[in-house]
């Protein structure tokens, strides 16, 4: 069996999410390739997977200004702009990458195509080639309303394929713990999330807790690279340093160097999160995949949310009892300090976090899902 995985977006998290299943497919004796915009190919290679660039000459940022019927794509500065932005941007990535994917398929004919949540090119390619298409959730969040905007952006490409909308997947793989799936959501094939991060030489503090309670802060490498987000990160670290706890920051190498110079008592570096989060009493973050790292580790969380679309899922997580959610407009350093203090002073958060880790551990592994892909490919 030959399986083509397609990673969309510009964040490495989209690659990390697909890596465990891709690795399991390869370990079962099958051939795999992972296709993406060229900017993601170093990340794909860093997790030991074969990478192919299918949109050379374009970046996920440059395509926002392409001359297409929908016009330029602007970042959503208000809640009502979020779903159109996500749908159109990921739709445009599919449109720009489709030609390269077709050339790849001519040279390396896949039996099956797997795409992340918004990797719409996977459905287009599957339809064009007449092969099964699998969608794998790249995090645990559930929200609707995006595909109508992707369909609008992809109207020319859909028309050429004789379609009026994006095709439904032949199989949807959901990595969300069952108790966090919103009521009424169509169930998918459950699969346990396991880490797919790139690795590095670990130092003892990265995998072993110290004598004090520990609070981790991370905004993700992609976000931290933005100047305004780095300033916000510094303000968080300064305020959280007043807690009776050790503060550690997971950030990219450039940001970590600046953080260590500014806060000599704070440990900061790029760390595979699955190790660091297990040493922490709570973690402050803003990422869907980081949430899963914390869930698997049984670590309580403070989630800093800036998107209205995520609210329904985050409220379910908050009700589960393992996390405090700072909703849009509530992410001040003072509110973050209070949220961390609340978790550190109330053992129920850690207890509920352990319950969630136990639920996730009982889900089928990626190895268990390989058989489903084999059956699809056989027809």
GISUL-V73159 format. One line per field, one symbol per residue. phi: phi as a letter, one per 20 degrees, with the letter a starting at -180 (. if undefined). A space follows every 10 residues. Layout:
# GISUL-V73159
phi->???
This chain:
# GISUL-V73159
phi->.dcdecddnd eggfegfegf fffffffeoe ecccdaggfe fffgffdmdf dcedcfnccf efffdfecgf mfddffecgf effgffffff ffgfffefff ffffffecff ebcccfgdef fffffgffem dfcdddgebe fcbdoeffff fffegfffff emddafffff bddddeggfd fggnfffdff bffcfcffdb feegffccfe fefcddcbdn ffffffgfff ffgfffffff fefeafdcce bfffffffff fecgedebae cgffefffed eacdbccfff gfgfgfemdf cddeddcgfe gfffffffff oebddefgnd efgfffgfff ffffdcffff ffffffffff fefffggfeg gfffffffm
